[in-house]
Amino acid sequence: MEAKIRHLEMIQEVISRMAGNSFSLKGWAVTLVAGIFALSGTVAGKVSYLIAFMPIFIFWVLDAFYLSKERAYRALYRHVSQSKENDIDFSMDTRPFSGKENKLWRCMLSATELLFYFPLAALSAVIIILWS
């Protein structure tokens, strides 16, 4: 039972790290977009405002990547938790668990991603329309 607990702890540490990375990316996305708008106020032109969409998209993709990896490790965690003690091999390979729900585009369209990045993009669009 000790080996199973150790393996589950290892997997849980990776899941926690992925969740922490996702949280950091969201913070950086807001900070960079706000910074771009603050600097764009001094430079005339819509192009400087449109640059704000680049970090939104880039961080959206990166965040979805971490979410897809986190989902794969959660599936590995479920597998290990249901395995017998004799079958514990301390494998961290998530390839067998990278299913349909872990695809990058599906993660980008997940509720947690859409509810953060879509309003950020929409708010940016409103700011561009109102300030231009």
MDTraj code that builds the backbone (N, CA, C; nanometers):
import mdtraj as md
import numpy as np

residues = "MET GLU ALA LYS ILE ARG HIS LEU GLU MET ILE GLN GLU VAL ILE SER ARG MET ALA GLY ASN SER PHE SER LEU LYS GLY TRP ALA VAL THR LEU VAL ALA GLY ILE PHE ALA LEU SER GLY THR VAL ALA GLY LYS VAL SER TYR LEU ILE ALA PHE MET PRO ILE PHE ILE PHE TRP VAL LEU ASP ALA PHE TYR LEU SER LYS GLU ARG ALA TYR ARG ALA LEU TYR ARG HIS VAL SER GLN SER LYS GLU ASN ASP ILE ASP PHE SER MET ASP THR ARG PRO PHE SER GLY LYS GLU ASN LYS LEU TRP ARG CYS MET LEU SER ALA THR GLU LEU LEU PHE TYR PHE PRO LEU ALA ALA LEU SER ALA VAL ILE ILE ILE LEU TRP SER".split()
xyz = np.array([
    [0.0822, -0.1202, 0.0000],
    [0.0000, 0.0000, 0.0000],
    [0.0862, 0.1261, 0.0000],
    [0.2039, 0.1154, 0.0569],
    [0.2953, 0.2311, 0.0641],
    [0.3373, 0.2779, -0.0758],
    [0.3647, 0.1832, -0.1667],
    [0.4059, 0.2197, -0.3026],
    [0.2936, 0.2917, -0.3760],
    [0.1731, 0.2458, -0.3557],
    [0.0585, 0.3088, -0.4220],
    [0.0395, 0.4518, -0.3728],
    [0.0516, 0.4722, -0.2432],
    [0.0384, 0.6065, -0.1853],
    [0.1471, 0.6985, -0.2389],
    [0.2704, 0.6505, -0.2456],
    [0.3818, 0.7314, -0.2976],
    [0.3587, 0.7693, -0.4441],
    [0.3127, 0.6725, -0.5219],
    [0.2886, 0.7010, -0.6628],
    [0.1763, 0.8048, -0.6776],
    [0.0694, 0.7914, -0.6013],
    [-0.0396, 0.8883, -0.6059],
    [0.0067, 1.0270, -0.5622],
    [0.0950, 1.0335, -0.4639],
    [0.1497, 1.1630, -0.4200],
    [0.2317, 1.2281, -0.5311],
    [0.3101, 1.1465, -0.6017],
    [0.3894, 1.2001, -0.7129],
    [0.2983, 1.2611, -0.8197],
    [0.1937, 1.1888, -0.8533],
    [0.1004, 1.2364, -0.9553],
    [0.0291, 1.3626, -0.9073],
    [-0.0102, 1.3634, -0.7799],
    [-0.0801, 1.4800, -0.7251],
    [0.0081, 1.6045, -0.7269],
    [0.1368, 1.5879, -0.7054],
    [0.2289, 1.7023, -0.7121],
    [0.2322, 1.7619, -0.8532],
    [0.2311, 1.6751, -0.9539],
    [0.2310, 1.7236, -1.0920],
    [0.1000, 1.7954, -1.1225],
    [-0.0122, 1.7388, -1.0786],
    [-0.1426, 1.8021, -1.0998],
    [-0.1457, 1.9395, -1.0340],
    [-0.0941, 1.9492, -0.9130],
    [-0.0910, 2.0782, -0.8427],
    [-0.0043, 2.1788, -0.9155],
    [0.1074, 2.1327, -0.9696],
    [0.1960, 2.2224, -1.0438],
    [0.1282, 2.2729, -1.1709],
    [0.0558, 2.1846, -1.2394],
    [-0.0169, 2.2259, -1.3603],
    [-0.1243, 2.3289, -1.3258],
    [-0.1963, 2.3066, -1.2181],
    [-0.3001, 2.4022, -1.1767],
    [-0.2375, 2.5362, -1.1387],
    [-0.1228, 2.5333, -1.0723],
    [-0.0524, 2.6567, -1.0366],
    [-0.0050, 2.7324, -1.1596],
    [0.0451, 2.6596, -1.2576],
    [0.0880, 2.7229, -1.3831],
    [-0.0301, 2.7880, -1.4539],
    [-0.1433, 2.7194, -1.4537],
    [-0.2632, 2.7750, -1.5170],
    [-0.3060, 2.9042, -1.4480],
    [-0.3030, 2.9052, -1.3163],
    [-0.3392, 3.0250, -1.2408],
    [-0.2432, 3.1398, -1.2717],
    [-0.1148, 3.1095, -1.2791],
    [-0.0150, 3.2126, -1.3115],
    [-0.0362, 3.2698, -1.4511],
    [-0.0690, 3.1839, -1.5462],
    [-0.0919, 3.2306, -1.6829],
    [-0.2096, 3.3271, -1.6890],
    [-0.3138, 3.2988, -1.6140],
    [-0.4293, 3.3889, -1.6126],
    [-0.3900, 3.5254, -1.5555],
    [-0.3109, 3.5246, -1.4509],
    [-0.2644, 3.6504, -1.3929],
    [-0.1774, 3.7281, -1.4893],
    [-0.0872, 3.6593, -1.5581],
    [-0.0014, 3.7250, -1.6554],
    [-0.0809, 3.7793, -1.7733],
    [-0.1828, 3.7066, -1.8157],
    [-0.2645, 3.7529, -1.9286],
    [-0.3315, 3.8854, -1.8953],
    [-0.3916, 3.8939, -1.7774],
    [-0.4579, 4.0184, -1.7367],
    [-0.3562, 4.1313, -1.7235],
    [-0.2430, 4.1023, -1.6626],
    [-0.1397, 4.2042, -1.6424],
    [-0.0872, 4.2576, -1.7757],
    [-0.0566, 4.1687, -1.8687],
    [-0.0028, 4.2128, -1.9979],
    [-0.1059, 4.2902, -2.0796],
    [-0.2294, 4.2448, -2.0785],
    [-0.3328, 4.3162, -2.1544],
    [-0.3538, 4.4557, -2.0956],
    [-0.3599, 4.4646, -1.9635],
    [-0.3748, 4.5961, -1.8994],
    [-0.2543, 4.6844, -1.9299],
    [-0.1358, 4.6281, -1.9273],
    [-0.0148, 4.7041, -1.9591],
    [-0.0131, 4.7524, -2.1025],
    [-0.0574, 4.6671, -2.1932],
    [-0.0621, 4.7070, -2.3347],
    [-0.1602, 4.8216, -2.3546],
    [-0.2757, 4.8142, -2.2885],
    [-0.3723, 4.9236, -2.3014],
    [-0.3193, 5.0512, -2.2377],
    [-0.2486, 5.0392, -2.1282],
    [-0.1921, 5.1577, -2.0638],
    [-0.0879, 5.2238, -2.1546],
    [-0.0047, 5.1439, -2.2172],
    [0.0965, 5.1984, -2.3077],
    [0.0360, 5.2441, -2.4396],
    [-0.0714, 5.1790, -2.4831],
    [-0.1352, 5.2168, -2.6093],
    [-0.2031, 5.3522, -2.6001],
    [-0.2354, 5.3942, -2.4793],
    [-0.2984, 5.5253, -2.4632],
    [-0.2073, 5.6391, -2.5053],
    [-0.0770, 5.6147, -2.5022],
    [0.0175, 5.7185, -2.5417],
    [0.0523, 5.7124, -2.6900],
    [0.0219, 5.5998, -2.7542],
    [0.0530, 5.5819, -2.8960],
    [-0.0783, 5.5807, -2.9727],
    [-0.0888, 5.6622, -3.0737],
    [-0.2127, 5.6708, -3.1513],
    [-0.2227, 5.5524, -3.2467],
    [-0.3443, 5.5139, -3.2771],
    [-0.3673, 5.4103, -3.3773],
    [-0.4301, 5.2852, -3.3200],
    [-0.5153, 5.2256, -3.4020],
    [-0.5832, 5.1029, -3.3598],
    [-0.4896, 4.9837, -3.3548],
    [-0.3830, 4.9873, -3.4311],
    [-0.2907, 4.8745, -3.4352],
    [-0.2310, 4.8493, -3.2976],
    [-0.1988, 4.9557, -3.2259],
    [-0.1410, 4.9379, -3.0929],
    [-0.2416, 4.8737, -2.9979],
    [-0.3710, 4.9025, -3.0176],
    [-0.4738, 4.8385, -2.9355],
    [-0.4924, 4.6918, -2.9742],
    [-0.4841, 4.6639, -3.1031],
    [-0.5058, 4.5275, -3.1500],
    [-0.3964, 4.4316, -3.1031],
    [-0.2824, 4.4866, -3.0676],
    [-0.1739, 4.4035, -3.0154],
    [-0.2159, 4.3353, -2.8849],
    [-0.3126, 4.3912, -2.8152],
    [-0.3602, 4.3326, -2.6892],
    [-0.4205, 4.1944, -2.7088],
    [-0.4672, 4.1647, -2.8294],
    [-0.5263, 4.0333, -2.8547],
    [-0.4209, 3.9229, -2.8657],
    [-0.2982, 3.9581, -2.8985],
    [-0.1924, 3.8577, -2.9108],
    [-0.1673, 3.7843, -2.7800],
    [-0.1422, 3.8540, -2.6682],
    [-0.1191, 3.7782, -2.5446],
    [-0.2433, 3.7022, -2.4974],
    [-0.3621, 3.7550, -2.5286],
    [-0.4834, 3.6816, -2.4900],
    [-0.4840, 3.5458, -2.5585],
    [-0.4596, 3.5443, -2.6885],
    [-0.4603, 3.4179, -2.7621],
    [-0.3459, 3.3266, -2.7187],
    [-0.2276, 3.3825, -2.7045],
    [-0.1107, 3.3015, -2.6664],
    [-0.1311, 3.2384, -2.5294],
    [-0.1773, 3.3175, -2.4322],
    [-0.1989, 3.2625, -2.2985],
    [-0.3169, 3.1656, -2.2961],
    [-0.4154, 3.1874, -2.3803],
    [-0.5286, 3.0955, -2.3907],
    [-0.4792, 2.9574, -2.4354],
    [-0.3931, 2.9559, -2.5382],
    [-0.3381, 2.8289, -2.5876],
    [-0.2501, 2.7632, -2.4816],
    [-0.1632, 2.8410, -2.4183],
    [-0.0769, 2.7840, -2.3136],
    [-0.1580, 2.7291, -2.1967],
    [-0.2594, 2.8025, -2.1558],
    [-0.3441, 2.7589, -2.0453],
    [-0.4184, 2.6309, -2.0834],
    [-0.4664, 2.6227, -2.2056],
    [-0.5335, 2.5011, -2.2523],
    [-0.4367, 2.3839, -2.2566],
    [-0.3114, 2.4103, -2.2919],
    [-0.2097, 2.3053, -2.2919],
    [-0.1920, 2.2487, -2.1502],
    [-0.1785, 2.3376, -2.0517],
    [-0.1643, 2.2912, -1.9139],
    [-0.2890, 2.2171, -1.8670],
    [-0.4060, 2.2626, -1.9082],
    [-0.5295, 2.1943, -1.8715],
    [-0.5342, 2.0549, -1.9322],
    [-0.4900, 2.0411, -2.0577],
    [-0.4899, 1.9087, -2.1208],
    [-0.3949, 1.8144, -2.0485],
    [-0.2792, 1.8650, -2.0095],
    [-0.1848, 1.7814, -1.9342],
    [-0.2401, 1.7460, -1.7960],
    [-0.3039, 1.8438, -1.7316],
    [-0.3625, 1.8192, -1.6000],
    [-0.4707, 1.7111, -1.6094],
    [-0.5529, 1.7163, -1.7112],
    [-0.6564, 1.6146, -1.7298],
    [-0.5956, 1.4768, -1.7511],
    [-0.4874, 1.4704, -1.8277],
    [-0.4214, 1.3414, -1.8505],
    [-0.3660, 1.2859, -1.7191],
    [-0.3067, 1.3713, -1.6367],
    [-0.2545, 1.3248, -1.5079],
    [-0.3670, 1.2863, -1.4120],
    [-0.4806, 1.3531, -1.4222],
    [-0.5962, 1.3125, -1.3400],
    [-0.6439, 1.1725, -1.3801],
    [-0.6421, 1.1444, -1.5105],
    [-0.6798, 1.0108, -1.5575],
    [-0.5780, 0.9068, -1.5086],
    [-0.4502, 0.9420, -1.5124],
    [-0.3472, 0.8532, -1.4588],
    [-0.3690, 0.8299, -1.3099],
    [-0.4043, 0.9351, -1.2364],
    [-0.4314, 0.9241, -1.0936],
    [-0.5470, 0.8264, -1.0682],
    [-0.6546, 0.8407, -1.1453],
    [-0.7685, 0.7485, -1.1308],
    [-0.7262, 0.6049, -1.1584],
    [-0.6434, 0.5871, -1.2636],
    [-0.5962, 0.4538, -1.2988],
    [-0.5130, 0.3929, -1.1854],
    [-0.4210, 0.4693, -1.1327],
    [-0.3345, 0.4184, -1.0254],
    [-0.4161, 0.3905, -0.8994],
    [-0.5123, 0.4779, -0.8692],
    [-0.5925, 0.4577, -0.7479],
    [-0.6771, 0.3311, -0.7566],
    [-0.7112, 0.2877, -0.8780],
    [-0.7907, 0.1666, -0.8957],
    [-0.7046, 0.0426, -0.9192],
    [-0.5744, 0.0619, -0.9323],
    [-0.4835, -0.0501, -0.9574],
    [-0.4532, -0.1257, -0.8287],
    [-0.4092, -0.2491, -0.8473],
    [-0.3670, -0.3306, -0.7328],
    [-0.2243, -0.2932, -0.6953],
    [-0.1894, -0.3193, -0.5730],
    [-0.0556, -0.2860, -0.5208],
    [0.0552, -0.3485, -0.6062],
    [0.0331, -0.4687, -0.6559],
    [0.1356, -0.5391, -0.7348],
    [0.1598, -0.4733, -0.8703],
    [0.0615, -0.3954, -0.9192],
    [0.0720, -0.3347, -1.0517],
    [0.1365, -0.1962, -1.0501],
    [0.1747, -0.1464, -0.9352],
    [0.2336, -0.0121, -0.9250],
    [0.3753, -0.0164, -0.9803],
    [0.4003, 0.0654, -1.0836],
    [0.5334, 0.0695, -1.1459],
    [0.5931, 0.2101, -1.1460],
    [0.5250, 0.3053, -1.0830],
    [0.5698, 0.4447, -1.0723],
    [0.5840, 0.5128, -1.2080],
    [0.5081, 0.4651, -1.3056],
    [0.5098, 0.5266, -1.4381],
    [0.4360, 0.6607, -1.4328],
    [0.4932, 0.7592, -1.4986],
    [0.4295, 0.8909, -1.5094],
    [0.3900, 0.9173, -1.6547],
    [0.3870, 0.8130, -1.7356],
    [0.3516, 0.8243, -1.8768],
    [0.2012, 0.8435, -1.8898],
    [0.1601, 0.9554, -1.9475],
    [0.0174, 0.9853, -1.9615],
    [-0.0349, 0.9579, -2.1030],
    [0.0492, 0.9079, -2.1908],
    [0.0044, 0.8829, -2.3285],
    [-0.1170, 0.7912, -2.3371],
    [-0.1241, 0.6845, -2.2574],
    [-0.2447, 0.6011, -2.2661],
    [-0.3718, 0.6730, -2.2191],
    [-0.3566, 0.7851, -2.1503],
    [-0.4702, 0.8561, -2.0931],
    [-0.4984, 0.9882, -2.1652],
    [-0.4315, 1.0102, -2.2768],
    [-0.4527, 1.1331, -2.3538],
    [-0.5657, 1.1093, -2.4517],
    [-0.6856, 1.1122, -2.3997],
    [-0.8037, 1.0837, -2.4808],
    [-0.8610, 1.2056, -2.5486],
    [-0.9818, 1.1882, -2.5968],
    [-1.0512, 1.2917, -2.6723],
    [-1.0718, 1.4191, -2.5913],
    [-1.1058, 1.4059, -2.4631],
    [-1.1324, 1.5238, -2.3806],
    [-1.0051, 1.6004, -2.3452],
    [-0.8895, 1.5434, -2.3731],
    [-0.7628, 1.6091, -2.3415],
    [-0.7013, 1.6814, -2.4609],
    [-0.7692, 1.6830, -2.5730],
    [-0.7165, 1.7519, -2.6906],
    [-0.7108, 1.9022, -2.6643],
    [-0.6110, 1.9670, -2.7226],
    [-0.5879, 2.1090, -2.6985],
    [-0.7098, 2.1938, -2.7341],
    [-0.7684, 2.1711, -2.8485],
    [-0.8821, 2.2537, -2.8911],
    [-1.0021, 2.2333, -2.7999],
    [-1.0216, 2.1103, -2.7488],
    [-1.1329, 2.0872, -2.6559],
    [-1.1079, 2.1578, -2.5241],
    [-0.9820, 2.1619, -2.4830],
    [-0.9491, 2.2331, -2.3590],
    [-0.9660, 2.3833, -2.3771],
    [-0.9345, 2.4339, -2.4964],
    [-0.9537, 2.5770, -2.5223],
    [-1.1014, 2.6149, -2.5144],
    [-1.1886, 2.5209, -2.5500],
    [-1.3317, 2.5474, -2.5498],
    [-1.4002, 2.4990, -2.4218],
    [-1.3212, 2.4593, -2.3230],
    [-1.3807, 2.4155, -2.1965],
    [-1.4371, 2.5371, -2.1221],
    [-1.5272, 2.5111, -2.0315],
    [-1.5946, 2.6203, -1.9592],
    [-1.4951, 2.7063, -1.8825],
    [-1.3969, 2.6449, -1.8185],
    [-1.3022, 2.7229, -1.7379],
    [-1.2179, 2.8166, -1.8231],
    [-1.1863, 2.7747, -1.9434],
    [-1.1068, 2.8589, -2.0321],
    [-1.1936, 2.9671, -2.0972],
    [-1.3083, 2.9258, -2.1479],
    [-1.3968, 3.0216, -2.2146],
    [-1.4451, 3.1309, -2.1203],
    [-1.4762, 3.0940, -1.9974],
    [-1.5293, 3.1919, -1.9020],
    [-1.4238, 3.2921, -1.8557],
    [-1.2986, 3.2644, -1.8833],
    [-1.1935, 3.3615, -1.8483],
    [-1.1469, 3.4389, -1.9709],
    [-1.1057, 3.3695, -2.0765],
    [-1.0417, 3.4363, -2.1901],
    [-1.1409, 3.5046, -2.2839],
    [-1.2601, 3.4480, -2.3016],
    [-1.3571, 3.5135, -2.3887],
    [-1.4010, 3.6484, -2.3328],
    [-1.4369, 3.6598, -2.2030],
    [-1.4691, 3.7935, -2.1503],
    [-1.3506, 3.8901, -2.1561],
    [-1.2295, 3.8389, -2.1370],
    [-1.1112, 3.9247, -2.1475],
    [-1.0978, 3.9790, -2.2897],
    [-1.1202, 3.8936, -2.3888],
    [-1.1143, 3.9378, -2.5285],
    [-1.2300, 4.0328, -2.5597],
    [-1.3479, 4.0021, -2.5078],
    [-1.4636, 4.0887, -2.5319],
    [-1.4440, 4.2259, -2.4680],
    [-1.3926, 4.2282, -2.3476],
    [-1.3648, 4.3549, -2.2801],
    [-1.2595, 4.4344, -2.3569],
    [-1.1607, 4.3666, -2.4080],
    [-1.0581, 4.4337, -2.4889],
    [-1.1205, 4.4938, -2.6141],
    [-1.2104, 4.4182, -2.6775],
    [-1.2772, 4.4702, -2.7966],
    [-1.3609, 4.5930, -2.7643],
    [-1.4312, 4.5911, -2.6515],
    [-1.5120, 4.7064, -2.6105],
    [-1.4218, 4.8271, -2.5860],
    [-1.3109, 4.8060, -2.5200],
    [-1.2178, 4.9161, -2.4929],
    [-1.1634, 4.9728, -2.6240],
    [-1.1312, 4.8876, -2.7169],
    [-1.0799, 4.9341, -2.8467],
    [-1.1862, 5.0162, -2.9194],
    [-1.3094, 4.9708, -2.9163],
    [-1.4191, 5.0430, -2.9848],
    [-1.4443, 5.1771, -2.9186],
    [-1.4473, 5.1798, -2.7862],
    [-1.4768, 5.3037, -2.7157],
    [-1.3635, 5.4058, -2.7195],
    [-1.2389, 5.3609, -2.7171],
    [-1.1266, 5.4531, -2.7095],
    [-1.0716, 5.4935, -2.8465],
    [-1.1172, 5.4278, -2.9522],
    [-1.0640, 5.4627, -3.0848],
    [-1.1517, 5.5636, -3.1542],
])
top = md.Topology()
chain = top.add_chain()
for i, resn in enumerate(residues, 1):
    res = top.add_residue(resn, chain, resSeq=i)
    for name in ("N", "CA", "C"):
        top.add_atom(name, md.element.get_by_symbol(name[0]), res)
traj = md.Trajectory(xyz[None], top)
